[in-house]
Amino acid sequence: MFGWLRRVFEKPEPERVVFDEDEIVRYCGDEVIEKIDWESITEISVLTTDDGPWSEDAFIVLCNPETEQGCVVPNGADGTEDLVSRLCEIPGFDEKTFIKAMGCTSNNRFLCWSKSAAT
């Protein structure tokens, strides 16, 4: 009778990010949302919005704009801390820019690494 009310209070499936030496995969529940191979990534940035604090407002963007491949990881996704630790190991990854991005509360994009700048 009140099935609609239960749906209002149900928590959405948690998002998570999983990676290995070959690829990064973002899941919602058991469903793969998107993935990208490490070798395909040409840019790593943080996209921030002014939607916080009640909505997700920071996203890690791993992409290759030329091929339109990418993986956008919400900062609150399970596994994000491990991913950030791995990203910090990439030669040329700008940790200062990443930290600045995490403190941003407006709509912005922070480029933390570019393959062209790293080579």
N, C-alpha and C positions, 0 to 999 in steps of 0.2 A: 504494500500500500504506500509506503513512504520510500520507495526505491530511489526516487529522484533526490530525496534529502540525504540519503547515504552517499550518493555520488558527489554532492556538494562538499562533504567533509572527508572524502577519500583523499589520501595523499597520492600525488602522481608517482609514477614509476621513477625511481632514482636514476639519474644519469651517472655514468662512470666512464673513465678513460683507461684503456689498457694498451700497453706498448711492449714491444720486444725489440730485438736488434734490426728487424726489417720494417715494421710499420707501427702506426698509431691508429687505434680504433676507438670511436666513441659509441657507446651503447646507451639505449634507454630501455631498461628492463633487460630482456634477452635479445632485443632487436638492434642490429647494427644500423646506426644512423649515418655515419660517414667514416672514411678511413683514408689514410695517405701513407705512402712509403716514405721513409726517412730520406732516401735518395732523391725523391721528387720535390722535396721542400726547397723553395728558393727564398722564402720570406717567413719570418716569425714576428708577429706583432701582437699587441694587446689592444683590443677594442673596448672602450669604456662608454657607458651611457649615464644619463642622469636619472635612471629608473630606480636606483637604490633608495633606501635600504630594504624595501619590501620585495623587490624583484632582483633577479640576477643583473648585475651591472658591470661585470668585467668578464671578457672572453679572450682566451688565448687562440690566436688564429695562426694555423700552420698551413701554408698554401704555396701554390705555384700559379700565379696569375696568368701565365702564358697558356697553360693547359686547363685552367679553371678548375684544378683539383684543389681540395683543401679539407681541413678538419677544424671545426670551431668548437673549442672546449670551454664550457662555462666554468668559471673559477670555482664554483661550489660543487662540481662533479667529483665523485669519489675517484681517487687516484691522481688528482691534479697535483698534489704536493710532490708525489714521486715524479710526475712528468716535469714539473718545474726544476727539480733537482737534476734531472737528465738534461734539460735544456741549458742549464747553467754550465754544463760540461762542454758544450759546443764552443770551439774556438771562435772568438769574436762576438759571442752573445753578450749583449749590453745589460748587465744586471742592474746598473743604476737606472737606466730607462725603464726596466721592468718594475723596479720598486716605485719609481715615480708614477707609473701607470696604475699600480695597485692602489695608490692614494688619491687618484683622480675621481671626482664626482660629477664630471661633465661629459658631454659627448666628444670623444676624441679617439685618435688612433696613434699608437706609439710603436714605431718600428724598432724592434730589439735585435734583429739579425737579418742580414741579407746575404745570400750566397755570393752575389757579385761584389759586395764590399769585403767579404771575408777572403776572397781569392786574389 
